[in-house]
Amino acid sequence: MSRPSVSLITVLHNSLPQLEGWARTILDQKLVPDQILLVDNASNDGTVAEAQKLLPRSHVLNNEVNLGFGAACNQALACAQGEFVFLLNPDARLDPEYLERLLQAMLQRETCAAACGKLIDGQGSIESAGQILQRNRQVHNRGAGQRDSAVFGEDVSIFGVSAAAALYRRSALEKVSVQGRVFDPCFFLYYEDSDLSWRLRLVGWDCWYIHGAVGIHPTEGALQAWKKIHLRCNRWLMMLKNDAIRDVLRDLYPILRFEAVCWKNTVVRERWAFQSYLRFLKYLPGALVWRRQIQSMSRSSIRPWISSMITY
């Protein structure tokens, strides 16, 4: 019996130094993607030419400006023909069995909409084994900074997946799209995968961590101020669109405590963070439109997936 088709999507932006290893990762996969879609967000370092040289059968969508990760993924998803869609960051390096093992696991679980493997940071510690949603509504990579252990040696259902190297069931993505969009294009970077995972779970789909799929993905260093602006704003947008009022009330103390810490830091030493609030207000009307549609199709509670662990 033939296997389902898989489309691979990578978003690029001045990614030239990463391309050789990225292309080798794709070519070495035992399960060869049926379609390779690249979205270039206004690179000016020769990324597109090199990517096409390394993977001649890839199809490139060129943007004249950097639209961010979510909007770029939506462009590729509109062209994707596969029954499954594999998102891969250009800086991820995967074992040859990675994609094959994710697909096999998802075919065994009809309600699984998304799956990811074990990503190591290159120093021997876990970078991500899926995602955890905390009571204060921060999302953290499961196992981040920990040494690999038996805890990460079994397949488990998780809150969400990291889109650095994740496989999605296309039919599930289509069912949770809002206004024809899978990812919220307002999320330039950060939280776009968490936002999607939350939405999938509200509709009744499942997300899984598959321990046998292993790769390397470097941990991002200290964030620049402009990246923190997106990080803070997108967390608020994610909450506004997906959170149930009863869950917010139940977790009001950890949420407010975290917000108080952020506000104090903003006033005392992070004045740039005021831009997070302005950005949130800019996208508030659109987020309310998304909320109405998301809540209308919601039929499952996110409560079982809210971790008691809280990190400030």
BAFIDREN-354474 format. One record per residue: residue in three letters; x negated, y negated, z negated of N, C-alpha, C in turn. Coordinates in steps of 0.2 Angstrom, whole numbers, padded with zeros to 4 digits, always signed. Atoms other than C-alpha are relative to their C-alpha. Layout:
N
alaXYZXYZXYZ...
This chain:
312
met-0004+0006+0000+0000+0000+0000-0004-0006+0000ser+0004+0006-0001-0007-0017+0005+0001-0005-0006arg-0001+0004+0006-0010-0029-0009+0003-0007+0002pro-0003+0006-0002-0002-0046-0010-0005-0005+0002ser+0005+0005-0003-0010-0061-0001-0002-0005-0006val+0003+0005+0005-0021-0074-0011-0003-0006+0004ser+0003+0006-0002-0024-0092-0007-0005-0003-0005leu+0005+0003+0004-0040-0100-0015+0000-0007+0001ile+0000+0007-0001-0039-0118-0019-0006-0003-0004thr+0005+0003+0003-0054-0129-0024+0000-0008+0001val+0000+0007-0001-0054-0148-0027-0007-0002-0001leu+0007+0003+0000-0070-0157-0023+0000-0007+0000his+0001+0007+0000-0077-0174-0027-0008+0000-0001asn+0007+0001+0001-0096-0177-0024-0003+0006-0003ser+0002-0007+0003-0099-0158-0028-0006+0003+0004leu+0006-0003-0004-0114-0156-0016-0004+0005-0004pro+0005-0004+0004-0126-0149-0030+0003+0007-0002gln-0003-0006+0003-0113-0136-0035+0002+0005+0005leu-0003-0004-0005-0108-0129-0018-0003+0007+0002glu+0003-0006-0002-0121-0116-0015+0002+0006-0005gly-0002-0005+0005-0117-0106-0031+0008+0001+0000trp-0007-0001+0000-0098-0109-0029+0002+0004+0006ala-0002-0004-0006-0098-0102-0011-0003+0007-0001arg+0002-0007+0001-0108-0087-0017+0005+0004-0004thr-0005-0003+0004-0096-0084-0030+0006+0003+0004ile-0005-0002-0005-0082-0083-0017-0002+0006+0004leu+0002-0005-0005-0091-0073-0005-0002+0007-0003asp+0001-0006+0003-0096-0060-0018+0006+0003-0003gln-0006-0003+0003-0078-0057-0024+0002+0006+0004lys-0002-0006-0003-0073-0039-0021+0007-0001+0003leu-0007+0002-0003-0055-0046-0018-0002-0006+0004val+0001+0006-0004-0058-0058-0003+0006-0004+0001pro-0006+0004-0001-0046-0072-0003+0002-0001+0007asp-0002+0000-0006-0035-0072+0012+0000-0007+0003gln+0000+0007-0002-0035-0091+0013-0004-0004-0004ile+0004+0004+0004-0047-0104+0007+0002-0008+0002leu-0002+0007-0001-0041-0122+0005-0004-0005-0005leu+0004+0004+0003-0052-0136+0000+0003-0007+0000val-0003+0007+0000-0046-0154-0005-0006-0004-0002asp+0006+0005+0001-0060-0167-0004+0003-0007-0002asn-0002+0006+0003-0056-0182-0015-0006-0006+0001ala+0004+0005-0002-0066-0195-0006-0008+0000-0001ser+0008-0001+0001-0084-0188-0007-0004-0004+0005asn+0004+0004-0005-0098-0198+0000-0007+0003+0000asp+0007-0003+0001-0113-0186-0003-0001+0006+0005gly+0001-0005-0004-0110-0174+0011+0003+0007-0002thr-0003-0006+0002-0099-0162+0002+0004+0004+0005val-0004-0004-0005-0087-0158+0016-0004+0004+0005ala+0004-0003-0005-0100-0154+0029-0003+0006-0003glu+0003-0005+0003-0109-0143+0017+0005+0006-0002ala-0005-0005+0002-0093-0134+0011+0002+0004+0006gln-0002-0003-0006-0088-0130+0029-0006+0004+0003lys+0006-0004-0002-0106-0124+0033+0000+0006-0004leu+0001-0006+0004-0106-0112+0019+0006+0005+0000leu-0006-0004-0001-0088-0106+0021+0004-0003+0006pro-0003+0003-0007-0083-0109+0040+0007+0001+0000arg-0007-0002-0001-0066-0101+0038+0005-0004-0005ser-0004+0004+0004-0061-0114+0025+0004-0005+0003his-0003+0005-0002-0048-0127+0028+0000-0006-0004val+0002+0006+0004-0052-0145+0022+0006-0005+0001leu-0005+0006+0000-0039-0158+0017-0004-0006-0003asn+0004+0006+0002-0048-0175+0016+0005-0006-0002asn-0003+0006+0003-0042-0189+0005-0005-0006+0001glu+0004+0006+0000-0048-0207+0008-0002-0003-0007val+0001+0003+0006-0047-0211-0010+0001+0006-0005asn+0000-0005+0005-0049-0200-0026+0007+0000-0003leu-0007-0001+0002-0031-0194-0030+0000+0003-0007gly-0001-0004+0006-0036-0184-0045+0001+0007+0001phe+0000-0008+0000-0035-0165-0049+0007+0002+0002gly-0007-0003-0001-0016-0163-0050+0003-0002+0007ala-0003+0002-0007-0011-0173-0034-0004+0004+0005ala+0004-0004-0005-0025-0164-0024+0002+0007+0000cys-0002-0007+0000-0019-0147-0030+0007+0001+0003asn-0007+0000-0004-0001-0151-0024-0001-0001+0007gln+0001+0000-0007-0008-0155-0007-0002+0007+0003ala+0002-0007-0002-0016-0138-0006+0006+0005-0001leu-0006-0005+0001-0001-0129-0013+0005-0001+0005ala-0005+0001-0006+0010-0137+0001-0003+0004+0006cys+0003-0003-0006-0002-0128+0013-0001+0008-0001ala+0001-0007+0002-0004-0112+0003+0005+0005+0003gln-0004-0005-0002+0002-0096+0011+0000+0006-0004gly+0001-0006+0004-0003-0083-0002+0006+0001-0005glu-0005-0002+0006+0009-0074-0014-0003-0002-0007phe+0004+0003+0006-0004-0079-0027-0005-0005+0002val+0004+0005-0001-0014-0094-0029-0006+0000-0005phe+0006+0000+0004-0032-0095-0036-0003-0006+0000leu+0003+0006+0001-0038-0111-0043-0007+0001-0003leu+0007-0001+0002-0057-0112-0044-0004-0007+0000asn+0004+0006+0000-0068-0126-0050-0007+0001+0004pro+0007-0001-0003-0084-0129-0040-0006+0002-0004asp+0006-0002+0004-0095-0127-0055+0001+0006-0004ala-0001-0007+0003-0088-0110-0060-0003+0005+0004arg+0004-0006-0003-0098-0094-0057+0003+0006-0003leu-0004-0006+0002-0088-0078-0058-0003+0007+0002asp+0002-0007-0001-0092-0059-0059+0004+0002+0007pro-0004-0003-0006-0087-0050-0042+0007+0002-0001glu-0006-0003+0001-0073-0042-0050+0006-0005-0003tyr-0004+0005+0004-0065-0058-0058+0007+0000+0003leu-0007+0001-0004-0051-0061-0045+0004+0006+0000glu-0004-0006+0000-0047-0043-0043+0003+0002-0006arg-0003-0002+0006-0045-0040-0061+0006-0004-0002leu-0006+0005+0001-0033-0055-0063+0006+0003+0004leu-0005-0002-0004-0023-0049-0049+0003+0007-0002gln-0002-0007+0003-0022-0031-0055+0005-0001-0006ala-0004+0001+0006-0016-0037-0072+0006-0003+0001met-0006+0003-0001-0003-0048-0065+0005+0004+0003leu-0004-0005-0003+0004-0035-0054+0003+0005-0005gln-0002-0005+0006+0006-0024-0070+0005-0004-0004arg-0004+0004+0004+0016-0038-0078+0004-0005+0004glu-0004+0003-0005+0031-0044-0068+0002-0007-0003thr-0002+0006+0003+0034-0059-0080-0006-0005-0001cys+0006+0004+0000+0016-0065-0079-0001-0005+0005ala+0000+0005-0005+0015-0082-0070-0007-0002+0001ala+0007+0003+0000-0003-0086-0074-0005+0004-0004ala+0005-0004+0003-0019-0077-0079-0007-0003+0001cys+0007+0002-0001-0037-0082-0083-0004+0005-0004gly+0004-0004+0003-0052-0073-0089-0004-0003-0005lys+0005+0002+0005-0067-0075-0101-0005-0004+0003leu+0005+0004-0002-0077-0090-0097-0006-0002-0005ile+0005+0002+0005-0094-0092-0105-0004-0006+0002asp+0002+0006-0002-0103-0108-0106-0007+0000+0002gly+0007-0001-0003-0120-0102-0100-0005+0000-0005gln+0005-0001+0005-0128-0102-0117+0002+0006-0005gly-0002-0006+0004-0119-0086-0123+0006-0001-0004ser-0006+0001+0004-0104-0094-0131+0006-0001+0004ile-0006+0000-0004-0086-0094-0126+0001-0008+0002glu-0002+0006-0002-0081-0109-0116+0008+0000+0000ser-0007+0000+0001-0063-0104-0114+0002+0008+0001ala-0003-0006-0001-0053-0088-0116+0008-0001-0001gly-0007+0002+0000-0036-0096-0113+0000-0007-0004gln-0002+0006+0003-0028-0111-0121+0004+0001-0006ile-0004+0000+0006-0021-0114-0138+0004-0007-0001leu-0004+0006+0001-0007-0127-0142+0000-0001-0008gln-0001+0002+0008-0009-0135-0160+0006-0003-0002arg-0006+0004+0003+0004-0142-0171+0000-0007+0001asn+0001+0007-0002-0003-0159-0168+0000-0002+0007arg-0001+0000-0008-0001-0156-0149-0006-0001+0003gln+0006-0001-0004-0019-0155-0145+0000+0007+0003val+0001-0007-0003-0023-0141-0133-0008+0001+0000his+0007-0001+0001-0040-0133-0136-0001+0007+0004asn+0002-0006-0002-0049-0119-0127-0001+0005-0005arg+0000-0005+0005-0047-0103-0136-0007+0003+0000gly+0006-0003+0001-0063-0097-0143-0006-0005+0001ala+0005+0005-0002-0073-0113-0138-0005+0000-0005gly+0005+0001+0004-0090-0113-0145-0002+0006-0005gln+0001-0006+0004-0089-0096-0153-0004+0005+0004arg+0004-0005-0004-0100-0081-0149+0005+0006+0002asp-0005-0005-0003-0091-0067-0139+0000+0006-0006ser-0001-0005+0005-0084-0054-0151+0006+0005+0002ala-0005-0005-0001-0071-0040-0152+0007-0004+0001val-0006+0004+0000-0058-0054-0154+0002-0001+0007phe-0001+0002-0007-0060-0058-0136-0001+0006+0005gly+0001-0007-0004-0061-0039-0130+0006+0003+0002glu-0006-0003-0002-0043-0036-0127+0004-0005+0004asp-0004+0004-0004-0030-0043-0115+0006-0002-0005val-0006+0002+0004-0017-0054-0124+0004-0006+0003ser-0004+0006-0003-0003-0066-0120-0002-0006-0004ile+0003+0006+0003-0008-0084-0123+0005-0006+0002phe-0004+0006-0002+0000-0101-0123-0001-0002+0007gly+0001+0002-0007-0009-0106-0107-0007+0001+0003val+0006-0002-0003-0023-0104-0095-0004-0007+0002ser+0005+0005-0002-0038-0115-0090+0000+0000+0008ala+0000+0000-0007-0037-0120-0072-0006+0000+0003ala+0006-0001-0003-0055-0119-0070-0001+0006+0004ala+0000-0006-0004-0053-0101-0064+0006+0004-0002ala-0006-0003+0002-0035-0096-0065+0004+0002+0006leu-0004-0002-0005-0023-0086-0054+0007-0001-0002tyr-0007+0002+0001-0005-0091-0052+0005+0004+0005arg-0005-0003-0005+0010-0082-0045+0004-0006+0003arg-0003+0005-0004+0017-0093-0032+0007-0001-0001ser-0007+0000+0001+0035-0089-0034+0002-0003-0007ala-0001+0004+0007+0034-0095-0053-0001-0007+0001leu+0001+0007-0001+0026-0111-0047+0005-0004+0003glu-0006+0003-0004+0040-0114-0035+0006-0001-0005lys-0006+0000+0004+0053-0111-0049-0001-0006-0005val+0001+0005+0005+0045-0124-0061-0002-0007+0003ser+0002+0007-0003+0041-0138-0048+0005-0005-0001val-0005+0006+0001+0049-0155-0051-0001-0005+0006gln+0000+0004-0006+0053-0165-0036-0005+0002+0005gly+0004-0003-0005+0044-0153-0025-0008+0000-0002arg+0007+0000+0002+0028-0155-0036-0001+0005-0005val+0002-0005+0005+0019-0141-0046-0003-0004-0006phe+0004+0004+0005+0007-0153-0055+0003-0007+0000asp-0002+0007+0000+0012-0170-0061-0006-0004+0003pro+0005+0004-0003+0002-0182-0050-0003-0005-0004cys+0002+0005+0005+0001-0194-0064-0006+0002-0004phe+0006-0002+0004-0012-0183-0073-0006+0000+0005phe+0006+0000-0004-0028-0188-0064-0005+0005-0002leu+0004-0006+0003-0038-0176-0075+0002+0001-0007tyr-0001-0002+0007-0036-0167-0091+0008+0001-0001tyr-0007-0002+0003-0020-0158-0098+0005+0002+0006glu-0004-0002-0006-0013-0154-0080+0002+0007-0001asp-0001-0007+0001-0015-0136-0083+0004+0002-0006ser-0004-0001+0006-0008-0136-0101+0007-0002+0001asp-0007+0002-0001+0007-0146-0095+0004+0005+0004leu-0003-0005-0005+0010-0133-0081+0002+0006-0004ser-0001-0006+0004+0008-0119-0094+0006+0000-0004trp-0006+0001+0005+0020-0126-0106+0007+0000+0004arg-0006-0001-0004+0033-0128-0092+0002+0007+0002leu-0001-0007-0002+0031-0110-0086+0003+0004-0006arg-0003-0004+0006+0034-0104-0104+0007-0002-0002leu-0007+0002+0001+0049-0115-0106+0005+0004+0004val-0005-0003-0005+0057-0107-0091+0000+0008-0001gly-0001-0007+0002+0053-0089-0098-0006+0004+0003trp+0005-0003-0002+0037-0085-0089-0006+0001-0005asp+0005-0001+0004+0021-0078-0097-0007-0002+0002cys+0007+0001-0002+0003-0082-0097-0005+0005-0004trp+0004-0006+0003-0011-0069-0100-0008-0002+0000tyr+0007+0000+0000-0029-0069-0105-0003+0007+0002ile+0002-0007-0002-0038-0054-0096-0008+0001-0002his+0007+0000+0003-0054-0049-0105-0005+0002+0005gly+0005-0003-0004-0062-0039-0091-0002-0005+0006ala+0002+0005-0005-0063-0055-0079-0004-0005-0004val+0005+0004+0003-0079-0064-0084-0003-0004+0005gly+0004+0005-0004-0087-0079-0078-0004-0005-0004ile+0004+0005+0003-0098-0094-0082+0003-0007+0002his-0003+0007-0001-0091-0112-0084-0003-0004-0005pro+0003+0004+0005-0102-0125-0092+0005-0005-0004thr-0004+0004+0005-0095-0135-0107-0001-0007+0002glu+0001+0007-0001-0092-0153-0103-0003-0004-0006gly+0003+0004+0005-0103-0165-0113+0004-0005-0003ala-0004+0006+0003-0098-0181-0122+0004-0003+0006leu-0004+0003-0005-0084-0189-0113-0001-0007+0001gln+0000+0007-0001-0085-0206-0105+0007-0003-0002ala-0007+0003+0003-0072-0219-0111+0005+0001+0005trp-0006-0001-0004-0062-0218-0095+0003+0007+0001lys-0003-0006+0000-0060-0200-0096+0004+0001-0006lys-0004-0001+0006-0054-0201-0114+0006-0004+0001ile-0006+0004-0001-0041-0214-0108+0005+0005+0003his-0004-0005-0003-0034-0200-0097+0002+0005-0005leu-0001-0005+0005-0036-0187-0111+0006-0002-0004arg-0005+0002+0005-0025-0197-0123+0006-0001+0003cys-0007+0001-0003-0012-0203-0111+0003+0006+0002asn-0003-0006-0003-0009-0186-0103+0003+0004-0006arg-0002-0004+0005-0007-0178-0120+0007-0003-0002trp-0006+0003+0002+0007-0190-0124+0005+0001+0006leu-0005-0001-0006+0015-0188-0106+0002+0008-0001met-0001-0007+0001+0014-0169-0109+0005+0001-0005met-0005-0001+0006+0023-0170-0126+0007-0003+0002leu-0006+0003-0002+0036-0182-0119+0004+0005+0005lys-0004-0003-0005+0041-0171-0104+0002+0007-0003asn-0001-0007+0002+0040-0154-0113+0003+0002-0007asp-0001-0001+0007+0042-0155-0132+0008+0000-0001ala-0007+0000+0002+0059-0151-0140+0000-0004-0007ile-0001+0004+0006+0065-0163-0153-0001+0003-0007arg+0000-0004+0006+0067-0150-0166-0007+0002-0002asp+0007-0002+0001+0049-0144-0164-0004-0006-0002val+0003+0006+0002+0043-0162-0165+0001-0002-0007leu-0002+0002+0007+0052-0165-0181-0003+0005-0005arg+0003-0005+0004+0045-0149-0188-0007-0001-0001asp+0007+0001+0000+0027-0154-0184-0001-0007-0001leu+0000+0007+0000+0030-0172-0187-0007-0003-0004tyr+0006+0003+0004+0016-0174-0201-0006+0001+0004pro+0006-0001-0004+0002-0166-0191-0001-0005+0006ile+0000+0004-0006+0007-0176-0176-0002-0007-0002leu+0001+0007+0002+0008-0193-0185-0007-0001-0003arg+0007+0001+0003-0008-0189-0194-0005-0001+0005phe+0004+0000-0006-0017-0186-0178+0000-0007+0003glu-0001+0007-0003-0010-0202-0171-0003-0006-0004ala+0003+0005+0005-0015-0212-0186-0008+0000+0001val+0007+0000-0001-0033-0206-0184-0002-0003+0007cys+0002+0003-0007-0033-0211-0165+0001-0007-0001trp-0002+0007+0000-0025-0228-0169-0006-0003-0004lys+0005+0003+0004-0038-0231-0183-0007-0001+0004asn+0006+0000-0004-0052-0227-0171+0000-0005+0006thr-0001+0005-0005-0045-0238-0158-0001-0007-0002val+0001+0007+0003-0044-0253-0169-0007-0001-0002val+0007+0002+0003-0061-0251-0177-0006+0001+0005arg+0006-0001-0004-0073-0244-0164+0002+0002+0007glu-0001-0002-0007-0064-0239-0148+0005-0004+0004arg-0004+0005-0003-0056-0254-0141+0003+0002+0007trp-0002-0002-0006-0056-0247-0124+0006+0005+0000ala-0005-0005+0001-0043-0234-0130+0007-0004+0001phe-0006+0004-0001-0029-0248-0129+0002+0001+0007gln-0002-0001-0007-0029-0244-0110+0004+0007+0000ser-0004-0006+0000-0022-0227-0115+0008-0001-0001tyr-0007+0002+0002-0006-0235-0122+0003-0003+0006leu-0002+0003-0006-0005-0246-0106+0002+0005+0005arg-0001-0005-0005-0007-0231-0095+0007+0004-0001phe-0006-0003+0002+0007-0222-0104+0006-0003+0001leu-0006+0004-0001+0019-0236-0103+0001+0000+0008lys-0001+0001-0007+0016-0237-0084+0003+0006+0003tyr-0002-0007-0002+0020-0218-0082+0006+0002-0004leu-0006-0002+0004+0034-0218-0095+0007+0002+0004pro-0006-0001-0004+0049-0220-0083+0000+0007+0004gly+0000-0006-0004+0043-0206-0071+0000+0006-0005ala+0001-0006+0004+0039-0194-0086+0007+0001-0003leu-0006-0001+0002+0057-0197-0092+0004+0004+0005val-0004-0004-0006+0064-0191-0075-0003+0007+0000trp+0003-0006+0000+0052-0176-0076+0004+0004-0006arg-0003-0004+0006+0059-0172-0094+0007+0002+0001arg-0007-0002-0001+0077-0172-0089+0000+0006+0004gln+0000-0006-0004+0073-0159-0076-0003+0006-0003ile+0003-0005+0003+0062-0149-0086+0004+0003-0006gln-0005-0002+0005+0074-0148-0101+0006+0003+0003ser-0006-0004-0002+0088-0143-0090-0001+0007+0002met+0002-0007-0002+0079-0128-0084-0003+0004-0006ser+0003-0004+0006+0072-0123-0101+0004+0005-0003arg-0004-0005+0004+0078-0107-0109-0004+0004-0005ser+0004-0003+0005+0064-0102-0120-0004-0005-0005ser+0003+0004+0005+0056-0109-0136-0008+0000+0001ile+0008+0000+0000+0037-0114-0136-0002+0001-0007arg+0002+0000+0007+0037-0112-0155-0004+0006-0001pro+0005-0006+0001+0029-0094-0155-0007-0002+0002trp+0007+0001-0003+0014-0102-0146-0003-0006-0003ile+0003+0006+0003+0011-0117-0157-0004+0003-0006ser+0005-0003+0005-0005-0112-0167+0000-0004-0007ser+0001+0003+0007-0006-0116-0186-0006-0004-0001met+0007+0003+0000-0024-0121-0183+0001-0007+0002ile-0001+0007-0002-0026-0140-0183-0008-0002+0000thr+0006+0003+0000-0042-0149-0178+0000-0007+0002tyr+0000+0007-0001-0045-0167-0179-0007-0003+0003
